[in-house]
């Protein structure tokens, strides 16, 4: 995000709302908590640069080869089909 020359355009509250709206529900909740913390503790208005760390961390964790969303979905599908069910 630091490479964008007109970052100030993205820092407009309406643009931040649009970005937030496009996030998954859990990330929207996280962003509301983060933005509230920034307003209360840092006494400033949140900006786009505050959104990026949360989204980056969530993206990295979802795409993790071992514990990511796809890996765990495959793992649970494999274990449920191969595990016999007791009757």
C-alpha positions in Angstrom: 0.0 0.0 0.0 2.9 2.4 0.5 3.6 2.3 -3.3 0.3 3.9 -4.1 0.9 7.6 -4.9 -2.6 8.8 -4.2 -3.2 7.0 -0.9 -5.0 10.0 0.5 -7.9 9.3 -1.9 -8.3 5.9 -0.3 -8.2 7.4 3.2 -11.6 9.1 2.6 -14.2 7.6 5.0 -16.5 6.6 2.2 -13.8 4.6 0.5 -12.8 2.9 3.7 -16.5 1.9 4.1 -16.5 0.4 0.6 -13.3 -1.5 1.4 -14.7 -2.7 4.7 -18.0 -3.8 3.0 -16.1 -6.1 0.7 -14.3 -7.9 3.6 -15.6 -11.2 5.0 -17.9 -10.9 8.0 -15.2 -11.9 10.5 -12.8 -9.4 9.1 -15.5 -6.7 9.2 -15.9 -7.4 12.9 -12.2 -7.4 13.5 -11.9 -4.1 11.6 -14.7 -2.5 13.8 -12.8 -3.5 16.9 -9.5 -2.2 15.5 -11.0 1.1 14.3 -12.7 1.6 17.7 -9.4 0.9 19.5 -7.6 3.4 17.2 -10.2 6.1 17.9 -10.2 5.5 21.6 -6.5 4.8 22.4 -4.6 6.6 19.6 -7.1 9.6 19.4 -7.1 9.6 15.6 -9.3 8.6 12.7 -8.5 5.2 11.3 -7.1 5.0 7.7 -6.5 2.5 5.0 -3.0 1.7 6.3 -4.7 0.4 9.5 -6.8 -2.1 7.6 -4.0 -3.7 5.7 -2.2 -5.5 8.6 -5.4 -7.3 9.7 -6.3 -8.4 6.1 -2.7 -9.5 5.4 -2.6 -11.6 8.6 -6.0 -13.2 7.9 -4.9 -13.9 4.3 -1.7 -15.5 5.4 -3.4 -17.7 8.0 -6.1 -18.8 5.5 -3.5 -19.7 2.9 -1.2 -21.6 5.3 -0.2 -24.9 3.8 -0.6 -26.9 7.1 -3.3 -25.0 9.1 -5.0 -23.0 6.4 -8.7 -23.2 5.5 -8.2 -25.5 2.4 -5.8 -27.8 4.2 -8.1 -28.2 7.2 -11.1 -28.8 4.9 -9.3 -31.5 3.0 -8.0 -33.0 6.3 -11.5 -33.2 7.8 -13.0 -34.6 4.6 -10.4 -37.3 4.5 -10.7 -38.2 8.1 -14.5 -38.3 8.1 -14.6 -40.6 5.0 -12.0 -43.0 6.3 -13.1 -43.2 9.9 -15.6 -45.9 10.6 -18.7 -44.8 12.4 -19.7 -46.9 15.5 -23.2 -48.2 15.4 
